[in-house]
């Protein structure tokens, strides 16, 4: 039975406040008082330790006094310097604006205009540059420094750029005619253009393995042309030079989207709608073995994202009549709900340290950027109608340490 698609989508972060810390300290003091009656000598040591902790916390609070209130709510261990690049577009306009904002909501900055909303911007591995696709008359792949300087056009016919892990190359998609596209690669400065696939059916979605030795891609995705979904359709891997192309999925499947390597490079996750029915989240080993359905639910489950340690997968689901966010263990067990709102949420993506999840939420007809803690708590909105008003948001976290 075909499941009807629910509405549209949006993301999360926020944690321990100073009030929470003070409550914990007060509880520790009360416990110390009770113990003092029975263990007077030991209590002296406990009191001294507690005093030291309070002093450290007070000093830390004073050091951070100059930061914003939003930053004070950043989760314990979260990287306060982490940034999110995102593209928004006014309603009805395919051309968007590329922004960068700190993960605590501060430092919103316009980087460049006329970016495509069809794909997320891509951070270079060193966190210094952003690659993106520009639509319209100046179509092509561009790179720009994170501060907005140094805008450079690399290719006039491509889209969907993906940096290699070493930052030396960029893989992307180039159209060769109606319903035909192939995977290309070029150096980070635009030189050394090379075609990796040469196939009459459309190839898309290049994704580098963590070690940079291989590239996964989709062949014969949903293209709307006669003949789509034939026996060659599926998830493929190839060496970084285009050799050794291998189909991983064993069954014909044209409805394949959003594939991604696991952090250890051993598996690839993807979303598939078998026989055109409901979307499910699948995983397959990088050698083509072990294909299995992880979500196993009659509703739609999509937009899966690995946690940085590879232990969990966050995804969106329509099982409550709208798009909500869930997380599950990497083997599909322990599925649990993260969001409970009347809005539609989508594009959940882990922060590099695994402590937060960014996502989009539909608010008043606009898609706004949110962050939350990995357990679903502390949901906080980063964009407002007064800042980028958007019909769509595509975004990406900066790499770890940036």
N, C-alpha and C positions, 0 to 999 in steps of 0.2 A: 504494500500500500504506500502510495506517495504521501509524504508528510508536507503540509503546507508551510511555507517559510513564514516565520514570525516577522515582526517589525524590524527596525534597524538597530544599530549599536553605540558604545564608549569605554575608563581606567582609574588608580589609588595610592596614598601614604600619609602617616601621622602617628606619634606614640606618646612615650612617657613624659608627662608634664612635670614642672617643678612641684606642683601640689601633690602629685603622686609620690614624688621622692620624699617630700616632707612627711607625708602620711606613713611611709615605710620607716623613716627615721624615728617618728614618734612611737610607732609600734615596737621598734627595737628598744627604745628607752623604757617603755612600759614593761617589756619582758625582762629587761635588766633589773628594774626595781623589784619585780616579783622574785627574781632569783637572789637578789641581795639578802633577802631575809634568811635564806637557807645556805647561801654560799657567799658569805661576805668577802672572803679573801679573793675568790675567783672573780667576783663582780668588779673589783678594782681594775683588773686587767681588761675585762669586757668594756667597762666605761671608758678607759683610755683609748681602746681601739675604736669604739663608737665615736668618741670625740674627734679622733683623727679623721674618720670617714666624713663626719659633718664638716670639718674644716676643709677637706679636699673638695667636697661638693660645693661649699660656699665659694671657695676660690675659683672653681670651674665656672660657677654661675656668674661671678663678677667678671671673669675673663670674657664671657660671652655676652655681657650686658650690652655691648654695642651692636650686636647682631639683631636681625629682625625677629618679631614674635613668631613668625612662621618657622624660622630656623630653630627656635627653641623647642619646637614640637617634633623635630626630626628624630626618627627612631634611634635607639641606642645602637651604635655600631654602623649606622648608615653614613655613607660618604657625603658630607655636606657640600663638597665641591662637584658632585655629580651633576651633569647637565642633560637636558632633554632638548633635542632639535625636533621641531614639528612644522608641518605645512598646513595652512588653512586656506579656505577659499570662500568668498562671499557666495551666498545662495544663488545657484544657477550659473556660476562661473567656474570653468575648468581650470583657470589660472589662479594660483594661490601665492601666498607669501611665506617665506621661510624664516622662522624665528628660532631663537635659542633661549631657554629659561633654566634657571637653577632648579634642582629637584625640590627645594623648599618653597618655590613659587616666586622667589626674588630674581632680580636681574633680567627681566624680559627684554630681549633685544631683537630688532628686525635685522636679519642678515641680508636677504635679497628678495626681490619680487619676481613674479611670473614663474614660480615653481609649479610643477605638475602635482596634483593631488592624487594621481593614480598610483604612486609608489612612495614609500617613506624615504626621507633623506638618509644617507649612509655615512656614518663617522669613519674617518680613517683610523687605523689601529692605534695611532699615537694621540688621537683626540684633537688634532690641530686643524683638520679640514673636514669639509662635508661635500660629498658627491650627491648630485640630484639630477633629475630630469626636468628640463624646461619645455613647456608646451607652447603652442602658437607659432608665429612666424619665425621665431628663433629657436625652434625645436632642437633638442640635442642633450647631450650629457655635459654637465658643468661641474667644476669643483670651485670651492670658495673657502677662504679661511673662516674659522668659527667667529671671528670678530667682524666679518663682512668684507674684508679686504681681499684683494687678489683674485677676483672672479675670473675664471678661465674656461673657455669652451673646449672640450676635448673631442667630441664627435657630433656630427650633424644629423645622424640617422638612428642613433641608439636610444635605449631607455632601460630602466631597471638596473643601475650600476651596483656592483658588489665588490668591495675591496678584498684583495687577498690578505691573509693573516699577517704577512710581513709588510703590507702597505706598498709594495712595489708595483702591483698590477691591479687592473680593474676588469672584471668580467661583466658582460652586459648582453642585451638582446638587440638584434638589428633586423629590421624588416626587409624582406627581399621581394615583396609583392603581396597581393591579397592572400591572406591565410597562410603566409609563409614567413617564418622567422627563424634565425639561427643564433647560436651562442658565439660571441666574439670575446676576445681579450685584448687589452692594450696596456702599455706601460702607464704609470700614474701621471705622466706628463702628456699623454695622448699619442705618443709615438709607438711604433711596433705593433700596429694593428694586425690581428691574426684571427681568421675564422676557425673555430673549434669544431663546429658541426656543419654539415652540408647535406641537409635532408629536405625533401619536398614538403614534409609535414612540419607544422610549427613547433619550435623548441623555445622554452622560456624558463625563467626562474633560476638562473645560475646561483649555486650556493657552494662556497668553498668549504672543504673539510677543515677541521681545526688545525691540522698540520700543513695545510696548503698544497697537498699533493694531488688531491682529487676535487672534482666539481660534480655536484648533483644537479640534475635539471629535469624538467617535465617535457615530455614529447606528446604532441597531439592533444593539448589541453582543450577545454571547451571552446571551440573556435567558430561554431555555427555553420561551418561549411559541410557540404555532402562528403561523406566518407570519414568524418571525424569519429573517433572512438573505435578505430580498427585494432587489429591485433598488435600493432606497434605502439599503441598508446600506453603510457605508463611513466614510472619514475626510473631515471637512468643515472648512472655514474660514469665518469670518464677520468682519465689522467688529466692533469692540468695543461698538458699540451694538446689535448683533444684525442689522444690515442686510447685504445682499450675501452671503447664505449660498450657498456653492459646494461641491459634492461634488468631491473630488480624485481618489479612487480610481475606476477605470473599470469594475471587475468586481464583481458581487455578492459580498459577503464579510461574514459575520456574526462570524467568528472573528478579530476585530481587537482588539489590546490595546496598552497602553503606548506611546502616541505622544508625541513630543517634538520641539520645534523645534531646528534646528541653531543654534549660537551667533550666526551671521550672519543668521538669519531667512530663509534662502533655501530650506531643505529641511525636511522632516518625516520623522522615522524612526518606524517602527511594526513590530509583530510580527503576522504573519498565518499562518494555517494553511489554505492553499488546499484546498478540497474536504475539509476536516476531517482532513487528513493531518498531516505534521510541521510544527512551527512554524518559520518562517523570518523573518529580519530584512530588511525592505524600507525603501527610502527613496524619496521622491517630492518633486519641486520644489513650491514653495508655490503655483504656478499650475496644478498638476495634471499637468504634463509630467514625462517622465523617470522614470517608476516603474520600479524595478529591484530585484532580489533581491541582497542583499549577502552573505549567509552561504552560500547554496548548499551545503547539507549534508543528507544523509538523516536526521540526528538532529534533535532539538529545539534551536533556538537562540532565546533570549528575553532579556528584561531588559536591552535595549540602552541604553547611556548615552553621550552625546557627551562628549568631552574639552572643557575650556573653550575651547581654541583651535580646535575643530572638526576637527582633523586625524585623530583616532582615535576608535574606538568600542569600549567594553568591553561584554562580554555573557557570559551563561552558556550552557553547551551540555551536552547529554547524550551527546556522541559517545564518551565513555569509559565508558559504563555507569552514570554518576552525574553529578551536576551539578558541572561544573568551570567556571572562569573563563578567558575568552580575550579578547584584544584584536586589533583589525584596523584597517587604515587606513580612512579615510572612504569610499574607493571599493570596499571589500571585500577588497582585496589584503592580503598580509602577515599572515594570521591566525596568531597565536602564543599558546601556552598560558601562563597565569600561575600556576595552582595545580596541585598534584599531591598530592592527599591522598585518603584513603579516605572522607572526609566529603562531604556535599552542601553546595554553596555557592551563594549567590544574591544578588540585589539589588545588583550592583556599581554604585557611584556615585563619580564623581570629586570630589576636593576642589576648592575654588574656584581654587586655584593650579595644578591639574593635576599635582601631584607625588605625590599619594597617591590610593588607591582604598579606599573603605570597602565592606564586604560582610558578609553573615551566613554563619555556618558552623554546621552541625548537630553539636553536641558532646554525646554522652551523651543524646540525645533532646531536648536543648534547642537553641534557636537563639541563638547568641552573636554579638556584634558584634566585627568585626575590622577592622584597617586594614593596608595594605601599600603599598610604593612602587609607582609606576606600572609598573615593569618586573617586578613580582611578588616582589621581594625584600623582606626585613624584615617578614614577616607577624607581626602582633602582636594579641593578644586584648585587648579593652577591657572586656568584661563577664565576670563569673564566676558560677558557680552560687551562690556566697555572696552575690552582689548580685542584680540582677533575674533570677530564674529564669523562662525564657520558653518558650512553645511557638511563639512567633512574634516577630519583630522588624521594625518598620517605622521608618525613620529618614531624616534629612535633614541635610546639612552646613549650617552657618551661611554666610551670604554672604561674599564676599571682603572682607577687611579687618575681620572681626568674629570 
